[in-house]
Amino acid sequence: MAAAALYRTHYCGSLGEGEIGESVVLAGWVQTRRDHGGLIFLDLRDREGVVQVVFSPDVSGKAFELAGTVRGEYVVQVEGRVRRRPEGTENPRLKTGKIEVYAVSCRILNRAKTPPFYIEDGVGVDEDLRLRHRYLDLRRPEMLRALRMRHRAAKAARDFLDSLGFWEIETPVLTRSTPEGARDYLVPSRVNPGRFYALPQSPQLFKQVLMVAGAERYFQIVRCFRDEDLRADRQPEFTQIDIEMSFVGMDDVLALSEALIQVVCREVTGTEVPRPFPRLTYQEAMSIYGTDKPDIRYGMHLVEVTDIVAGSGFKVFARAVGEGGCVKGIAVPGAAEFSRREIDELTRYAAAFGGKGLAYIQVTPEGLKSPILKFFEPEEVEALVARFEAKAGDLLLFVADKRPVADRSLGALRTHFAGLLGLIPPGFAFVWVVDFPLLEYDVDEKRYVAVHHPFTAPLEEDIPILFTDPGRVRAQAYDLVLNGVELGGGSIRIHRREIQEKLFEAIGMPLEEAAEKFGFLLEAFEYGAPPHGGIAFGFDRLLMLLLGRKTIRDVIPFPKTQSAQDLMTLAPAAVTDRQLAELHIRPDVKEQKKS
């Protein structure tokens, strides 16, 4: 073969009408082989796409014979000339559908067994099988597209931040375990018996130290590790776009973040995201949507009717209001015909979020239907319908409980119905949620804990009530939400030692313990720490949503299952007793007996 030493001159998917008449060398995988008697057609695939290769016995008998022996996923090299496809044989579904390569030679570079699933988009096989053979799964065009978009998004973020004077700075992967947040992954130290490193849940403390060090503008596309229960948008190891800046306030961080997200969206989707993004306070998000991660693409807002029903004859409502609770509801369009059994199922669904019961009114063309109507005066019923702006076909659902329970239950029902009834329009809806509570009471711990993390600055005007009314203290914290999914969050940080020590005290951490665990940070604050703040975005989640995938496993090259296993490498795996001894860890005798 004349060009045997040169594996390729072009990618298969890069060929077009501009290359007609050129001699090319291609290398890739055989997608399909079609034998039409006098001619053999191979669809040859590489990471850039597919092109049709034609073999004729009149041009190269040896290559024609060899082409007759290849099978799907064989790796082959082909030399030939690009020509226009005969009229009527074009394939509009292919980017290369107007041309083909007329082969003069062929070489088999490697044979392949029959794969356990088809190497094509939309393959309908069990995900565990795909993950076990991830090297084949990634070969599928839609997975390669995800890898390409991951690269382009990361590059776009880097270029954008670099253009604004940010430095990409690496932080340690082996660090110290901290008690706040999710469970740490621990790494035993061989040279320090009985002591452990932790894999970082985020570079939080290091990026604050970098601000004290005068770096001023830091970023990192960084791996983070959290030992927590998994779900569709969680993995034990994941990637963040991590950002920190000195001499900024919240508006500065939000404006930069919006510009960054706009650049990444443009690169990945080719669409322009309008700015500025809308903002909701935490209280507004909970009151209107029942969640601090609201999907604002559709209505069905939570409506409060406490004032209307407080004095009604319906004891369930009146009792809840009398005990300091509230009555709220949602109007579900097109659900008035739900049966009693279906409504009972909704009651059980709401109970999973704390709701003790669910009252309802069906708004039908014939009038209102509900077992609770008899407890209300006509003017109260009229006021309820008016408050919801209800129309025929609506199902009004009510929860009477403490405000957080009512909000959570109705928020969950709102999300449930939006998916069930197809009420969610396409597109991307970003929203900021700001003014979070700084602290929340943990019943199990019997103390206040940080809602985000204990390095978040409180609003200056709320510092005086940090110890007298800690639940009312607001944080200089913000989350970015896309289509009901939290993309990331951040805050303006504490930069003064006395305030940081006050917050440790407020969450029940003695100053001696704080000095032991965070002494380096507290000491750093005494050497001229600038005001600073930042944000971290879930890179995998962002890609998942922009590419329309249902799980971040589809945008991570080598993900774990929901039981935190890697089915390809079979990690985690047992290690030898010798390895454990070197780490000063005794083997589990019970496990040894089982094996």
Residue, then its C-alpha position, 0 to 999 in steps of 0.5 A: m500500500a503506497a501510504a501504509a506508513l501514514y495512518r490517515t490524511h483526513y478524519c472520516g467525518s471531515l470529508g465533503e464536496g471540497e475534497i472531491g477528486e483528492s486521494v485520501v487515507l482514512a482509518g477508523w472502525v467499520q460501522t456496517r458492511r453491505d455486500h451488493g454483489g458487484l460492489i462492497f460498501l463499508d461505512l467507516r467511522d471515526r470520532e468525527g463521523v461516518v463516510q461511505v467507502v466503496f470497493s470494486p473488484d475492477v479497481s483493486g481485487k485484493a482490497f475488494e476481497l479483504a473488504g469482504t472479510v471485515r465485520g463490524e468494529y474491525v479497525v481498518q485503514v483505507e486509501g482511495r479517492v473522494r468522488r461525488r455520490p451518483e445522483g439519487t444515492e445521496n444520504p441527507r442524514l450524514k454530514t458526508g452524505k453527498i460524497e463517498v470514497y472509492a477505495v484502491s487499497c485496504r488494510i485490517l489493523n485489528r479484528a474485533k469480537t461482536p460487541p455486546f450492544y450496537i455502537e450507535d445512538g439511543v442503544g436500548v440496553d441496561e446501563d450496567l452493561r454499558l458501564r461494564h464495557r465503557y470503552l465501547d459505550l464511549r465509542r458511540p457517537e452521542m457519547l463522543r459528542a458529550l466528550r467533545m462538548r466537555h472539552r469545549a466547555a472547559k476550554a471556553a471557561r478557561d479562556f474567558l476567565d483568563s481574559l479577565g485576569f484569573w489565574e488557574i492554581e492547583t490546590p492539594v488533593l490530600t488534605r485534612s478532614t473537616p467535620e462540616g458538610a458531607r462525609d469525607y473520603l479518608v486516605p491512611s498515611r503510611v508514614n504517619p501511623g494512625r493518621f489520615y488525609a481526606l480527599p477534598q469536598s471542595p478547595q474552600l479553605f485553600k482558595q480563601v488562603l490564596m486570597v489572603a496570599g494576594a492572588e486576588r483572582y483564582f479559578q480551577i476546574v477541579r475534582c471534588f470528592r464526597d462520600e454521600d448517597l448517590r442519585a442522577d446528578r451526584q457522583p462520589e467524584f465530580t468536577q467543579i468550576d471553582i472561582e474566588m475573587s478579592f475586593v468584591g461584593m455579591d453583585d460582582v460575583l453574580a455578574l461575572s458568573e452570568a457572563l461565564i455561563q453565557v459563554v459556556c452555553r454559547e459554546v455548547t448549545g449555540t444559543e444566547v442566554p439573556r442576562p441579567f438572570p432573575r433573582l429571588t430571595y430564599q423566602e420568595a423561592m420557598s413561598i412561591y415555589g416551595t423549594d430553594k431550587p425552583d424551575i421558573r419555566y412554568g406557573m402553578h405557584l403556591v398560593e396562601v389562603t390562610d387569611i380566608v380560611a382561618g375562621s372557617g368551619f373546617k377544623v383542619f384548616a382552623r386548627a393549623v392556623g391556630e397552632g401558628g401554621c398556614v394554609k396554602g395550595i396550588a391550582v393544577p390545570g387539567a386535573a379536575e377529573f382526577s379520581r378519589r383514588e388518584i387524589d389519595e395517591l397524591t396525599r401519600y406522595a405529599a406525606a413523604f415531604g411531611g404533609k399530614g393530609l391533602a384537601y382538594i376542590q375540583v373546578t368542573p364545568e358543572g361547578l365545584k366538587s369537594p367533600i370540604l365545601k360544606f364547611f365554608e360559607p359561600e363568600e369564603v368559597e368565592a374568595l378561594v376561587a378568586r385567590f387562585e384565579a381558578k378556571a374550569g378543569d383546575l384541581l385545587l390542592f391544599v396543605a394545612d401545616k407549619r409553613p416549611v412543611a406546607d411549602r415543601s409538600l406543595g413544591a414537591l406536588r408542583t414538580h410532580f404535576a409539571g412532569l406528569l401533565g407535560l407542563i414544562p416548556p423547553g429551554f433554559a431558565f436560570v435564576w439566582v436564589v439569594d439571602f439564604p438563612l445563615l444557620e438552621y437548627d439540627v434536631d439530631e445534633k441539637r445545635y445550629v449548623a451552617v446552611h452552606h458552610p461555616f465560612t459564609a459571611p452573615l449580612e452585616e446588619d444581622i450580626p447583632i442577632l447571631f446569638t439572640d435569634p440565630g435562625r433569622v440571620r441571613a447569609q451573603a450566600y447565593d445559588l444559581v439554579l437552572n430548570g430546577v437543578e442547583l448548578g452551583g453556589g457561593s458566598i461572600r466569605i468571612h475575612r475577619r477573625e473575630i467574626q469567624e470565631k463568633l460563627f464557630e461559637a454559634i454552631g457549637m464549636p468550641l474555640e479550642e476545637a476551631a483552633e485545632k481544625f482551622g487554626f491556619l485560617l484564623e491566623a491568616f485572617e490576622y495578617g491582612a485578609p481582604p474582603h473576598g467571595g466566590i462561587a463553584f459550579g457543578f460542571d457535570r450538572l451544567l453539561m448534563l442540562l445543556l446537552g439534555r441528558k438525564t444523568i451526569r453519568d452520560v457526561i462523565p467519561f468513567p462514572k460510578t454506579q449509584s452504589a459507588q462502583d466502577l463496573m469496568t475496573l471493578a473498583p472498589a476492590a479488596v487489597t492484600d493484608r500486606q498493603l493493609a499492614e503497611l498502612h497500619i490497618r488490621p484486616d477484618v477477621k470476619e471478612q477473612k472468614k467469609s472468604 
